[in-house]
């Protein structure tokens, strides 16, 4: 099934408490070297048909109206590569 | 700054109520053609130094112990490409 991925991240100037919590936890777990963490959302949309430019345009509209809050978040849309569960 | 991305998604056999809520909202907003939605998390980790294989191995360990719940989620690790905010 063809899939489109929408990544939604907090804008750089927006405070990200979830990311900060992860950043604070890392050294306590023995991980050093990470200077910043941002946490956002990932949506995988599955389509019945082919992914055309018109479909991608519609996904951009979904991302803007439903999946993200454009005031505080930005998003990127891309086709899903075949990923293997880790 | 070099960045590593960790994508965490619910395993296929795990119920995903957030994704189902999005899937249900799409037709009400006039979007058709989406057959399934899965919602997960995206972490962007920023490092001070270079991203070596040792660093990536450590990110895998972070993903397994802190960023994901391996019982119900799987994760993928990859280097961040230069992305433009949309």
Backbone of each chain as nested JSON, in Angstrom:
{
  "chains": [
    {"id": "A", "residues": [
      {"number": 1, "name": "UNK", "atoms": {"N": [0.848, -1.196, 0.0], "CA": [0.0, 0.0, 0.0], "C": [0.886, 1.25, 0.0]}},
      {"number": 2, "name": "UNK", "atoms": {"N": [0.642, 2.186, -0.906], "CA": [1.468, 3.396, -0.898], "C": [1.169, 4.248, 0.333]}},
      {"number": 3, "name": "UNK", "atoms": {"N": [2.219, 4.766, 0.921], "CA": [2.064, 5.56, 2.132], "C": [2.759, 6.91, 2.008]}},
      {"number": 4, "name": "UNK", "atoms": {"N": [2.148, 7.911, 2.616], "CA": [2.733, 9.244, 2.672], "C": [2.98, 9.573, 4.139]}},
      {"number": 5, "name": "UNK", "atoms": {"N": [4.143, 10.158, 4.414], "CA": [4.507, 10.499, 5.782], "C": [4.415, 12.007, 5.979]}},
      {"number": 6, "name": "UNK", "atoms": {"N": [3.794, 12.411, 7.065], "CA": [3.771, 13.824, 7.453], "C": [4.485, 13.942, 8.795]}},
      {"number": 7, "name": "UNK", "atoms": {"N": [5.579, 14.676, 8.816], "CA": [6.303, 14.935, 10.066], "C": [5.921, 16.314, 10.563]}},
      {"number": 8, "name": "UNK", "atoms": {"N": [5.506, 16.386, 11.813], "CA": [5.101, 17.659, 12.41], "C": [6.027, 17.948, 13.59]}},
      {"number": 9, "name": "UNK", "atoms": {"N": [6.727, 19.08, 13.537], "CA": [7.676, 19.429, 14.603], "C": [7.372, 20.818, 15.15]}},
      {"number": 10, "name": "UNK", "atoms": {"N": [7.66, 21.033, 16.439], "CA": [7.513, 22.383, 16.985], "C": [8.493, 23.33, 16.297]}},
      {"number": 11, "name": "UNK", "atoms": {"N": [8.047, 24.539, 16.001], "CA": [8.946, 25.516, 15.369], "C": [10.127, 25.804, 16.294]}},
      {"number": 12, "name": "UNK", "atoms": {"N": [11.277, 26.157, 15.709], "CA": [12.489, 26.346, 16.525], "C": [12.303, 27.349, 17.667]}},
      {"number": 13, "name": "UNK", "atoms": {"N": [11.492, 28.379, 17.458], "CA": [11.345, 29.41, 18.494], "C": [10.326, 29.025, 19.567]}},
      {"number": 14, "name": "UNK", "atoms": {"N": [9.683, 27.855, 19.382], "CA": [8.666, 27.411, 20.341], "C": [9.297, 26.497, 21.382]}},
      {"number": 15, "name": "UNK", "atoms": {"N": [8.974, 26.748, 22.644], "CA": [9.444, 25.903, 23.729], "C": [8.888, 24.485, 23.545]}},
      {"number": 16, "name": "UNK", "atoms": {"N": [9.72, 23.485, 23.817], "CA": [9.304, 22.097, 23.609], "C": [9.56, 21.321, 24.909]}},
      {"number": 17, "name": "UNK", "atoms": {"N": [8.605, 21.327, 25.829], "CA": [8.827, 20.697, 27.137], "C": [9.089, 19.191, 27.05]}},
      {"number": 18, "name": "UNK", "atoms": {"N": [8.445, 18.496, 26.097], "CA": [8.686, 17.058, 25.96], "C": [10.132, 16.795, 25.554]}},
      {"number": 19, "name": "UNK", "atoms": {"N": [10.609, 17.576, 24.593], "CA": [11.999, 17.427, 24.161], "C": [12.961, 17.73, 25.295]}},
      {"number": 20, "name": "UNK", "atoms": {"N": [12.65, 18.777, 26.059], "CA": [13.505, 19.159, 27.195], "C": [13.536, 18.051, 28.247]}},
      {"number": 21, "name": "UNK", "atoms": {"N": [12.416, 17.382, 28.455], "CA": [12.371, 16.293, 29.431], "C": [13.279, 15.145, 28.992]}},
      {"number": 22, "name": "UNK", "atoms": {"N": [13.249, 14.834, 27.693], "CA": [14.124, 13.775, 27.175], "C": [15.582, 14.2, 27.321]}},
      {"number": 23, "name": "UNK", "atoms": {"N": [15.87, 15.456, 26.953], "CA": [17.239, 15.967, 27.055], "C": [17.75, 15.867, 28.487]}},
      {"number": 24, "name": "UNK", "atoms": {"N": [16.881, 16.151, 29.454], "CA": [17.279, 16.083, 30.858], "C": [17.484, 14.663, 31.34]}},
      {"number": 25, "name": "UNK", "atoms": {"N": [16.748, 13.726, 30.747], "CA": [16.833, 12.334, 31.191], "C": [18.079, 11.628, 30.655]}},
      {"number": 26, "name": "UNK", "atoms": {"N": [18.559, 12.053, 29.489], "CA": [19.662, 11.325, 28.837], "C": [20.91, 11.199, 29.712]}},
      {"number": 27, "name": "UNK", "atoms": {"N": [21.446, 12.324, 30.276], "CA": [22.653, 12.153, 31.098], "C": [22.417, 11.277, 32.319]}},
      {"number": 28, "name": "UNK", "atoms": {"N": [21.216, 11.314, 32.876], "CA": [20.916, 10.446, 34.026], "C": [20.981, 8.978, 33.649]}},
      {"number": 29, "name": "UNK", "atoms": {"N": [20.749, 8.689, 32.361], "CA": [20.82, 7.302, 31.888], "C": [22.207, 6.952, 31.339]}},
      {"number": 30, "name": "UNK", "atoms": {"N": [23.13, 7.919, 31.438], "CA": [24.494, 7.651, 31.012], "C": [24.81, 8.044, 29.581]}},
      {"number": 31, "name": "UNK", "atoms": {"N": [23.874, 8.735, 28.924], "CA": [24.119, 9.154, 27.544], "C": [24.611, 10.6, 27.534]}},
      {"number": 32, "name": "UNK", "atoms": {"N": [25.766, 10.828, 26.944], "CA": [26.284, 12.199, 26.861], "C": [26.485, 12.571, 25.395]}},
      {"number": 33, "name": "UNK", "atoms": {"N": [26.629, 13.846, 25.141], "CA": [26.927, 14.301, 23.777], "C": [25.734, 14.9, 23.062]}},
      {"number": 34, "name": "UNK", "atoms": {"N": [24.52, 14.667, 23.565], "CA": [23.336, 15.254, 22.93], "C": [23.17, 16.675, 23.454]}},
      {"number": 35, "name": "UNK", "atoms": {"N": [23.073, 17.654, 22.547], "CA": [22.97, 19.048, 22.981], "C": [21.545, 19.577, 22.92]}},
      {"number": 36, "name": "UNK", "atoms": {"N": [20.687, 18.942, 22.13], "CA": [19.293, 19.38, 22.093], "C": [18.404, 18.246, 21.579]}},
      {"number": 37, "name": "UNK", "atoms": {"N": [17.18, 18.228, 22.064], "CA": [16.19, 17.241, 21.605], "C": [14.9, 17.984, 21.293]}},
      {"number": 38, "name": "UNK", "atoms": {"N": [14.306, 17.684, 20.146], "CA": [12.98, 18.207, 19.82], "C": [12.072, 17.01, 19.594]}},
      {"number": 39, "name": "UNK", "atoms": {"N": [10.883, 17.079, 20.141], "CA": [9.935, 15.984, 19.95], "C": [8.742, 16.463, 19.147]}},
      {"number": 40, "name": "UNK", "atoms": {"N": [8.396, 15.71, 18.144], "CA": [7.239, 16.039, 17.326], "C": [6.436, 14.8, 17.01]}},
      {"number": 41, "name": "UNK", "atoms": {"N": [5.604, 14.906, 15.996], "CA": [4.702, 13.811, 15.645], "C": [4.988, 13.322, 14.236]}},
      {"number": 42, "name": "UNK", "atoms": {"N": [4.71, 12.051, 14.026], "CA": [4.86, 11.462, 12.708], "C": [3.55, 10.763, 12.344]}},
      {"number": 43, "name": "UNK", "atoms": {"N": [3.005, 11.119, 11.203], "CA": [1.785, 10.491, 10.715], "C": [2.107, 9.691, 9.459]}},
      {"number": 44, "name": "UNK", "atoms": {"N": [1.619, 8.464, 9.411], "CA": [1.74, 7.658, 8.197], "C": [0.344, 7.468, 7.617]}},
      {"number": 45, "name": "UNK", "atoms": {"N": [0.127, 8.007, 6.437], "CA": [-1.175, 7.912, 5.786], "C": [-1.107, 6.877, 4.681]}},
      {"number": 46, "name": "UNK", "atoms": {"N": [-2.041, 5.949, 4.713], "CA": [-2.07, 4.9, 3.695], "C": [-3.169, 5.209, 2.692]}},
      {"number": 47, "name": "UNK", "atoms": {"N": [-2.856, 5.051, 1.426], "CA": [-3.82, 5.341, 0.369], "C": [-4.148, 4.075, -0.414]}},
      {"number": 48, "name": "UNK", "atoms": {"N": [-5.384, 4.023, -0.895], "CA": [-5.785, 2.871, -1.692], "C": [-5.151, 2.96, -3.074]}},
      {"number": 49, "name": "UNK", "atoms": {"N": [-5.142, 4.141, -3.658], "CA": [-4.656, 4.293, -5.021], "C": [-3.234, 4.807, -5.092]}},
      {"number": 50, "name": "UNK", "atoms": {"N": [-2.864, 5.243, -6.268], "CA": [-1.526, 5.752, -6.514], "C": [-1.363, 7.144, -5.879]}},
      {"number": 51, "name": "UNK", "atoms": {"N": [-0.118, 7.469, -5.509], "CA": [0.155, 8.788, -4.935], "C": [0.51, 9.741, -6.07]}},
      {"number": 52, "name": "UNK", "atoms": {"N": [-0.443, 10.534, -6.475], "CA": [-0.199, 11.51, -7.539], "C": [0.122, 12.868, -6.913]}},
      {"number": 53, "name": "UNK", "atoms": {"N": [0.477, 13.831, -7.766], "CA": [0.733, 15.183, -7.265], "C": [-0.514, 15.771, -6.617]}},
      {"number": 54, "name": "UNK", "atoms": {"N": [-1.698, 15.414, -7.167], "CA": [-2.947, 15.919, -6.592], "C": [-3.147, 15.365, -5.186]}},
      {"number": 55, "name": "UNK", "atoms": {"N": [-2.794, 14.08, -4.987], "CA": [-2.907, 13.478, -3.655], "C": [-1.956, 14.178, -2.695]}},
      {"number": 56, "name": "UNK", "atoms": {"N": [-0.729, 14.418, -3.146], "CA": [0.249, 15.079, -2.275], "C": [-0.22, 16.486, -1.899]}},
      {"number": 57, "name": "UNK", "atoms": {"N": [-0.842, 17.175, -2.854], "CA": [-1.366, 18.514, -2.566], "C": [-2.451, 18.436, -1.5]}},
      {"number": 58, "name": "UNK", "atoms": {"N": [-3.257, 17.384, -1.585], "CA": [-4.312, 17.201, -0.592], "C": [-3.699, 16.88, 0.782]}},
      {"number": 59, "name": "UNK", "atoms": {"N": [-2.622, 16.103, 0.79], "CA": [-1.96, 15.788, 2.057], "C": [-1.419, 17.067, 2.701]}},
      {"number": 60, "name": "UNK", "atoms": {"N": [-0.883, 17.971, 1.863], "CA": [-0.419, 19.251, 2.404], "C": [-1.568, 19.991, 3.082]}},
      {"number": 61, "name": "UNK", "atoms": {"N": [-2.748, 19.915, 2.468], "CA": [-3.914, 20.589, 3.044], "C": [-4.325, 19.938, 4.371]}},
      {"number": 62, "name": "UNK", "atoms": {"N": [-4.295, 18.58, 4.392], "CA": [-4.584, 17.866, 5.653], "C": [-3.605, 18.3, 6.733]}},
      {"number": 63, "name": "UNK", "atoms": {"N": [-2.326, 18.363, 6.365], "CA": [-1.286, 18.7, 7.337], "C": [-1.525, 20.094, 7.902]}},
      {"number": 64, "name": "UNK", "atoms": {"N": [-1.973, 20.996, 7.034], "CA": [-2.153, 22.379, 7.467], "C": [-3.398, 22.55, 8.332]}},
      {"number": 65, "name": "UNK", "atoms": {"N": [-4.455, 21.773, 8.027], "CA": [-5.717, 22.017, 8.713], "C": [-5.951, 21.081, 9.889]}},
      {"number": 66, "name": "UNK", "atoms": {"N": [-5.448, 19.854, 9.81], "CA": [-5.781, 18.87, 10.848], "C": [-4.566, 18.367, 11.617]}},
      {"number": 67, "name": "UNK", "atoms": {"N": [-3.485, 18.058, 10.896], "CA": [-2.371, 17.354, 11.538], "C": [-1.422, 18.282, 12.281]}},
      {"number": 68, "name": "UNK", "atoms": {"N": [-1.343, 19.525, 11.881], "CA": [-0.423, 20.445, 12.552], "C": [-1.152, 21.72, 12.959]}},
      {"number": 69, "name": "UNK", "atoms": {"N": [-0.552, 22.433, 13.878], "CA": [-0.991, 23.783, 14.223], "C": [0.033, 24.743, 13.635]}},
      {"number": 70, "name": "UNK", "atoms": {"N": [-0.28, 25.385, 12.504], "CA": [0.73, 26.166, 11.788], "C": [1.274, 27.352, 12.583]}},
      {"number": 71, "name": "UNK", "atoms": {"N": [0.616, 27.71, 13.679], "CA": [1.116, 28.815, 14.496], "C": [2.385, 28.393, 15.239]}},
      {"number": 72, "name": "UNK", "atoms": {"N": [2.404, 27.156, 15.716], "CA": [3.525, 26.727, 16.557], "C": [4.297, 25.55, 15.966]}},
      {"number": 73, "name": "UNK", "atoms": {"N": [3.805, 24.979, 14.859], "CA": [4.466, 23.793, 14.302], "C": [4.715, 23.966, 12.803]}},
      {"number": 74, "name": "UNK", "atoms": {"N": [5.719, 23.272, 12.313], "CA": [5.897, 23.172, 10.863], "C": [5.832, 21.699, 10.481]}},
      {"number": 75, "name": "UNK", "atoms": {"N": [5.595, 21.444, 9.227], "CA": [5.463, 20.055, 8.809], "C": [6.221, 19.814, 7.509]}},
      {"number": 76, "name": "UNK", "atoms": {"N": [6.554, 18.557, 7.283], "CA": [7.12, 18.146, 6.01], "C": [6.35, 16.927, 5.52]}},
      {"number": 77, "name": "UNK", "atoms": {"N": [6.191, 16.837, 4.216], "CA": [5.463, 15.728, 3.592], "C": [6.436, 14.976, 2.693]}},
      {"number": 78, "name": "UNK", "atoms": {"N": [6.475, 13.671, 2.812], "CA": [7.284, 12.888, 1.873], "C": [6.716, 11.493, 1.72]}},
      {"number": 79, "name": "UNK", "atoms": {"N": [7.048, 10.865, 0.618], "CA": [6.631, 9.486, 0.388], "C": [7.39, 8.575, 1.332]}},
      {"number": 80, "name": "UNK", "atoms": {"N": [6.717, 7.543, 1.82], "CA": [7.364, 6.598, 2.725], "C": [8.248, 5.668, 1.926]}},
      {"number": 81, "name": "UNK", "atoms": {"N": [9.499, 5.577, 2.352], "CA": [10.355, 4.541, 1.795], "C": [9.992, 3.249, 2.528]}},
      {"number": 82, "name": "UNK", "atoms": {"N": [10.336, 2.143, 1.969], "CA": [10.052, 0.861, 2.622], "C": [10.937, 0.739, 3.852]}},
      {"number": 83, "name": "UNK", "atoms": {"N": [10.31, 0.811, 5.034], "CA": [11.088, 0.773, 6.268], "C": [10.891, -0.56, 6.965]}},
      {"number": 84, "name": "UNK", "atoms": {"N": [11.952, -1.028, 7.551], "CA": [11.883, -2.273, 8.309], "C": [11.731, -1.96, 9.79]}},
      {"number": 85, "name": "UNK", "atoms": {"N": [10.75, -2.556, 10.451], "CA": [10.664, -2.392, 11.901], "C": [11.977, -2.804, 12.567]}},
      {"number": 86, "name": "UNK", "atoms": {"N": [12.425, -2.009, 13.56], "CA": [13.69, -2.316, 14.241], "C": [13.428, -3.276, 15.39]}}
    ]},
    {"id": "B", "residues": [
      {"number": 1, "name": "UNK", "atoms": {"N": [24.549, 22.08, 12.867], "CA": [24.671, 21.044, 13.9], "C": [24.168, 19.717, 13.35]}},
      {"number": 2, "name": "UNK", "atoms": {"N": [24.951, 18.643, 13.461], "CA": [24.487, 17.343, 12.973], "C": [23.339, 16.833, 13.829]}},
      {"number": 3, "name": "UNK", "atoms": {"N": [22.338, 16.257, 13.155], "CA": [21.164, 15.769, 13.86], "C": [20.84, 14.338, 13.454]}},
      {"number": 4, "name": "UNK", "atoms": {"N": [20.348, 13.589, 14.426], "CA": [19.895, 12.225, 14.181], "C": [18.4, 12.18, 14.49]}},
      {"number": 5, "name": "UNK", "atoms": {"N": [17.655, 11.503, 13.637], "CA": [16.213, 11.405, 13.815], "C": [15.849, 10.0, 14.274]}},
      {"number": 6, "name": "UNK", "atoms": {"N": [15.009, 9.921, 15.286], "CA": [14.456, 8.64, 15.725], "C": [12.944, 8.71, 15.523]}},
      {"number": 7, "name": "UNK", "atoms": {"N": [12.427, 7.848, 14.676], "CA": [10.988, 7.746, 14.459], "C": [10.459, 6.567, 15.257]}},
      {"number": 8, "name": "UNK", "atoms": {"N": [9.449, 6.811, 16.062], "CA": [8.852, 5.768, 16.886], "C": [7.393, 5.61, 16.47]}},
      {"number": 9, "name": "UNK", "atoms": {"N": [7.031, 4.4, 16.06], "CA": [5.656, 4.148, 15.589], "C": [5.062, 2.962, 16.335]}},
      {"number": 10, "name": "UNK", "atoms": {"N": [3.744, 2.98, 16.533], "CA": [3.091, 1.802, 17.117], "C": [3.24, 0.615, 16.179]}},
      {"number": 11, "name": "UNK", "atoms": {"N": [3.494, -0.562, 16.749], "CA": [3.616, -1.762, 15.919], "C": [2.31, -2.021, 15.183]}},
      {"number": 12, "name": "UNK", "atoms": {"N": [2.386, -2.656, 14.013], "CA": [1.178, -2.847, 13.197], "C": [0.04, -3.544, 13.935]}},
      {"number": 13, "name": "UNK", "atoms": {"N": [0.364, -4.464, 14.835], "CA": [-0.692, -5.22, 15.511], "C": [-1.26, -4.472, 16.718]}},
      {"number": 14, "name": "UNK", "atoms": {"N": [-0.698, -3.3, 17.028], "CA": [-1.145, -2.526, 18.184], "C": [-2.204, -1.52, 17.757]}},
      {"number": 15, "name": "UNK", "atoms": {"N": [-3.286, -1.439, 18.524], "CA": [-4.333, -0.463, 18.257], "C": [-3.754, 0.953, 18.406]}},
      {"number": 16, "name": "UNK", "atoms": {"N": [-4.166, 1.858, 17.518], "CA": [-3.627, 3.217, 17.546], "C": [-4.798, 4.202, 17.556]}},
      {"number": 17, "name": "UNK", "atoms": {"N": [-5.313, 4.528, 18.754], "CA": [-6.515, 5.37, 18.835], "C": [-6.313, 6.767, 18.25]}},
      {"number": 18, "name": "UNK", "atoms": {"N": [-5.101, 7.319, 18.388], "CA": [-4.85, 8.657, 17.832], "C": [-4.943, 8.619, 16.308]}},
      {"number": 19, "name": "UNK", "atoms": {"N": [-4.343, 7.588, 15.727], "CA": [-4.417, 7.45, 14.276], "C": [-5.849, 7.237, 13.813]}},
      {"number": 20, "name": "UNK", "atoms": {"N": [-6.593, 6.428, 14.568], "CA": [-7.996, 6.168, 14.213], "C": [-8.82, 7.455, 14.286]}},
      {"number": 21, "name": "UNK", "atoms": {"N": [-8.521, 8.314, 15.264], "CA": [-9.248, 9.578, 15.394], "C": [-8.996, 10.461, 14.172]}},
      {"number": 22, "name": "UNK", "atoms": {"N": [-7.746, 10.492, 13.727], "CA": [-7.42, 11.279, 12.527], "C": [-8.135, 10.693, 11.316]}},
      {"number": 23, "name": "UNK", "atoms": {"N": [-8.079, 9.361, 11.195], "CA": [-8.736, 8.692, 10.07], "C": [-10.233, 9.01, 10.036]}},
      {"number": 24, "name": "UNK", "atoms": {"N": [-10.858, 9.064, 11.207], "CA": [-12.273, 9.373, 11.275], "C": [-12.584, 10.82, 10.947]}},
      {"number": 25, "name": "UNK", "atoms": {"N": [-11.646, 11.71, 11.244], "CA": [-11.88, 13.144, 11.022], "C": [-11.718, 13.527, 9.557]}},
      {"number": 26, "name": "UNK", "atoms": {"N": [-10.888, 12.801, 8.823], "CA": [-10.562, 13.204, 7.444], "C": [-11.792, 13.325, 6.538]}},
      {"number": 27, "name": "UNK", "atoms": {"N": [-12.669, 12.292, 6.471], "CA": [-13.834, 12.443, 5.585], "C": [-14.754, 13.587, 6.008]}},
      {"number": 28, "name": "UNK", "atoms": {"N": [-14.85, 13.841, 7.314], "CA": [-15.686, 14.953, 7.774], "C": [-15.137, 16.29, 7.282]}},
      {"number": 29, "name": "UNK", "atoms": {"N": [-13.838, 16.34, 7.026], "CA": [-13.22, 17.572, 6.514], "C": [-13.156, 17.569, 4.988]}},
      {"number": 30, "name": "UNK", "atoms": {"N": [-13.72, 16.528, 4.38], "CA": [-13.769, 16.514, 2.92], "C": [-12.609, 15.797, 2.249]}},
      {"number": 31, "name": "UNK", "atoms": {"N": [-11.788, 15.117, 3.052], "CA": [-10.661, 14.395, 2.464], "C": [-11.031, 12.925, 2.298]}},
      {"number": 32, "name": "UNK", "atoms": {"N": [-10.931, 12.416, 1.095], "CA": [-11.228, 11.01, 0.865], "C": [-9.993, 10.314, 0.289]}},
      {"number": 33, "name": "UNK", "atoms": {"N": [-10.004, 8.981, 0.344], "CA": [-8.917, 8.222, -0.284], "C": [-7.914, 7.666, 0.695]}},
      {"number": 34, "name": "UNK", "atoms": {"N": [-7.913, 8.167, 1.944], "CA": [-6.998, 7.636, 2.951], "C": [-7.633, 6.403, 3.565]}},
      {"number": 35, "name": "UNK", "atoms": {"N": [-6.907, 5.278, 3.555], "CA": [-7.473, 4.03, 4.075], "C": [-6.993, 3.711, 5.492]}},
      {"number": 36, "name": "UNK", "atoms": {"N": [-5.853, 4.288, 5.904], "CA": [-5.391, 4.063, 7.271], "C": [-4.447, 5.174, 7.685]}},
      {"number": 37, "name": "UNK", "atoms": {"N": [-4.439, 5.465, 8.987], "CA": [-3.528, 6.464, 9.547], "C": [-2.89, 5.872, 10.789]}},
      {"number": 38, "name": "UNK", "atoms": {"N": [-1.577, 5.999, 10.897], "CA": [-0.879, 5.617, 12.12], "C": [-0.171, 6.868, 12.639]}},
      {"number": 39, "name": "UNK", "atoms": {"N": [-0.271, 7.083, 13.947], "CA": [0.412, 8.243, 14.517], "C": [1.503, 7.791, 15.457]}},
      {"number": 40, "name": "UNK", "atoms": {"N": [2.666, 8.363, 15.296], "CA": [3.795, 8.048, 16.161], "C": [4.541, 9.296, 16.559]}},
      {"number": 41, "name": "UNK", "atoms": {"N": [5.76, 9.109, 17.021], "CA": [6.561, 10.226, 17.511], "C": [7.83, 10.365, 16.689]}},
      {"number": 42, "name": "UNK", "atoms": {"N": [8.306, 11.589, 16.615], "CA": [9.563, 11.857, 15.922], "C": [10.454, 12.64, 16.874]}},
      {"number": 43, "name": "UNK", "atoms": {"N": [11.661, 12.144, 17.086], "CA": [12.634, 12.834, 17.923], "C": [13.798, 13.305, 17.057]}},
      {"number": 44, "name": "UNK", "atoms": {"N": [14.188, 14.555, 17.229], "CA": [15.385, 15.063, 16.563], "C": [16.434, 15.33, 17.632]}},
      {"number": 45, "name": "UNK", "atoms": {"N": [17.537, 14.588, 17.562], "CA": [18.621, 14.73, 18.53], "C": [19.764, 15.497, 17.889]}},
      {"number": 46, "name": "UNK", "atoms": {"N": [20.201, 16.534, 18.574], "CA": [21.303, 17.346, 18.051], "C": [22.575, 16.99, 18.808]}},
      {"number": 47, "name": "UNK", "atoms": {"N": [23.654, 16.836, 18.068], "CA": [24.932, 16.472, 18.674], "C": [25.954, 17.578, 18.449]}},
      {"number": 48, "name": "UNK", "atoms": {"N": [26.851, 17.728, 19.43], "CA": [27.899, 18.735, 19.304], "C": [28.941, 18.271, 18.289]}},
      {"number": 49, "name": "UNK", "atoms": {"N": [29.304, 17.006, 18.339], "CA": [30.372, 16.519, 17.474], "C": [29.856, 15.796, 16.252]}},
      {"number": 50, "name": "UNK", "atoms": {"N": [30.755, 15.076, 15.625], "CA": [30.419, 14.335, 14.413], "C": [29.573, 13.1, 14.756]}},
      {"number": 51, "name": "UNK", "atoms": {"N": [28.757, 12.673, 13.8], "CA": [27.931, 11.477, 14.012], "C": [28.719, 10.274, 13.498]}},
      {"number": 52, "name": "UNK", "atoms": {"N": [29.311, 9.543, 14.416], "CA": [30.059, 8.349, 14.045], "C": [29.163, 7.119, 14.227]}},
      {"number": 53, "name": "UNK", "atoms": {"N": [29.689, 5.965, 13.833], "CA": [28.937, 4.724, 14.027], "C": [28.694, 4.457, 15.509]}},
      {"number": 54, "name": "UNK", "atoms": {"N": [29.664, 4.858, 16.354], "CA": [29.511, 4.667, 17.792], "C": [28.357, 5.52, 18.315]}},
      {"number": 55, "name": "UNK", "atoms": {"N": [28.253, 6.745, 17.796], "CA": [27.153, 7.627, 18.206], "C": [25.824, 7.021, 17.779]}},
      {"number": 56, "name": "UNK", "atoms": {"N": [25.765, 6.509, 16.562], "CA": [24.516, 5.909, 16.076], "C": [24.129, 4.693, 16.918]}},
      {"number": 57, "name": "UNK", "atoms": {"N": [25.138, 3.913, 17.326], "CA": [24.858, 2.759, 18.172], "C": [24.272, 3.219, 19.502]}},
      {"number": 58, "name": "UNK", "atoms": {"N": [24.793, 4.343, 20.008], "CA": [24.277, 4.88, 21.266], "C": [22.845, 5.382, 21.089]}},
      {"number": 59, "name": "UNK", "atoms": {"N": [22.555, 5.975, 19.933], "CA": [21.19, 6.447, 19.662], "C": [20.221, 5.261, 19.643]}},
      {"number": 60, "name": "UNK", "atoms": {"N": [20.672, 4.143, 19.072], "CA": [19.824, 2.949, 19.091], "C": [19.5, 2.532, 20.523]}},
      {"number": 61, "name": "UNK", "atoms": {"N": [20.517, 2.653, 21.389], "CA": [20.303, 2.286, 22.795], "C": [19.321, 3.265, 23.449]}},
      {"number": 62, "name": "UNK", "atoms": {"N": [19.47, 4.563, 23.155], "CA": [18.518, 5.56, 23.679], "C": [17.114, 5.234, 23.213]}},
      {"number": 63, "name": "UNK", "atoms": {"N": [16.989, 4.892, 21.925], "CA": [15.666, 4.623, 21.357], "C": [15.015, 3.436, 22.045]}},
      {"number": 64, "name": "UNK", "atoms": {"N": [15.855, 2.449, 22.375], "CA": [15.316, 1.226, 22.971], "C": [14.932, 1.41, 24.434]}},
      {"number": 65, "name": "UNK", "atoms": {"N": [15.7, 2.247, 25.152], "CA": [15.482, 2.346, 26.591], "C": [14.615, 3.531, 26.987]}},
      {"number": 66, "name": "UNK", "atoms": {"N": [14.694, 4.631, 26.248], "CA": [14.002, 5.847, 26.681], "C": [12.936, 6.318, 25.693]}},
      {"number": 67, "name": "UNK", "atoms": {"N": [13.255, 6.294, 24.41], "CA": [12.376, 6.957, 23.444], "C": [11.207, 6.084, 22.993]}},
      {"number": 68, "name": "UNK", "atoms": {"N": [11.383, 4.781, 23.058], "CA": [10.295, 3.91, 22.619], "C": [9.986, 2.87, 23.68]}},
      {"number": 69, "name": "UNK", "atoms": {"N": [8.839, 2.269, 23.563], "CA": [8.466, 1.103, 24.365], "C": [8.497, -0.094, 23.419]}},
      {"number": 70, "name": "UNK", "atoms": {"N": [9.576, -0.89, 23.479], "CA": [9.758, -1.95, 22.479], "C": [8.645, -3.004, 22.473]}},
      {"number": 71, "name": "UNK", "atoms": {"N": [7.839, -3.035, 23.52], "CA": [6.747, -4.006, 23.544], "C": [5.668, -3.624, 22.529]}},
      {"number": 72, "name": "UNK", "atoms": {"N": [5.397, -2.332, 22.422], "CA": [4.292, -1.901, 21.567], "C": [4.726, -0.998, 20.414]}},
      {"number": 73, "name": "UNK", "atoms": {"N": [6.007, -0.601, 20.393], "CA": [6.454, 0.333, 19.353], "C": [7.728, -0.178, 18.677]}},
      {"number": 74, "name": "UNK", "atoms": {"N": [7.919, 0.224, 17.446], "CA": [9.207, -0.007, 16.796], "C": [9.79, 1.346, 16.427]}},
      {"number": 75, "name": "UNK", "atoms": {"N": [11.069, 1.382, 16.181], "CA": [11.712, 2.66, 15.876], "C": [12.672, 2.508, 14.711]}},
      {"number": 76, "name": "UNK", "atoms": {"N": [12.937, 3.626, 14.081], "CA": [13.968, 3.671, 13.056], "C": [14.873, 4.859, 13.363]}},
      {"number": 77, "name": "UNK", "atoms": {"N": [16.147, 4.714, 13.07], "CA": [17.144, 5.755, 13.313], "C": [17.738, 6.163, 11.975]}},
      {"number": 78, "name": "UNK", "atoms": {"N": [17.787, 7.44, 11.697], "CA": [18.495, 7.882, 10.487], "C": [19.027, 9.29, 10.677]}},
      {"number": 79, "name": "UNK", "atoms": {"N": [20.027, 9.61, 9.872], "CA": [20.595, 10.963, 9.897], "C": [19.581, 11.928, 9.315]}},
      {"number": 80, "name": "UNK", "atoms": {"N": [19.516, 13.122, 9.89], "CA": [18.578, 14.13, 9.39], "C": [19.128, 14.744, 8.114]}},
      {"number": 81, "name": "UNK", "atoms": {"N": [18.31, 14.728, 7.084], "CA": [18.649, 15.498, 5.909], "C": [18.324, 16.948, 6.212]}},
      {"number": 82, "name": "UNK", "atoms": {"N": [18.889, 17.875, 5.477], "CA": [18.578, 19.292, 5.696], "C": [17.158, 19.557, 5.254]}},
      {"number": 83, "name": "UNK", "atoms": {"N": [16.295, 19.797, 6.223], "CA": [14.875, 19.98, 5.911], "C": [14.486, 21.44, 6.042]}},
      {"number": 84, "name": "UNK", "atoms": {"N": [13.643, 21.859, 5.15], "CA": [13.14, 23.228, 5.207], "C": [11.773, 23.228, 5.874]}},
      {"number": 85, "name": "UNK", "atoms": {"N": [11.581, 24.086, 6.884], "CA": [10.238, 24.236, 7.44], "C": [9.239, 24.588, 6.347]}},
      {"number": 86, "name": "UNK", "atoms": {"N": [8.062, 23.965, 6.409], "CA": [7.049, 24.224, 5.381], "C": [6.197, 25.428, 5.776]}}
    ]}
  ]
}
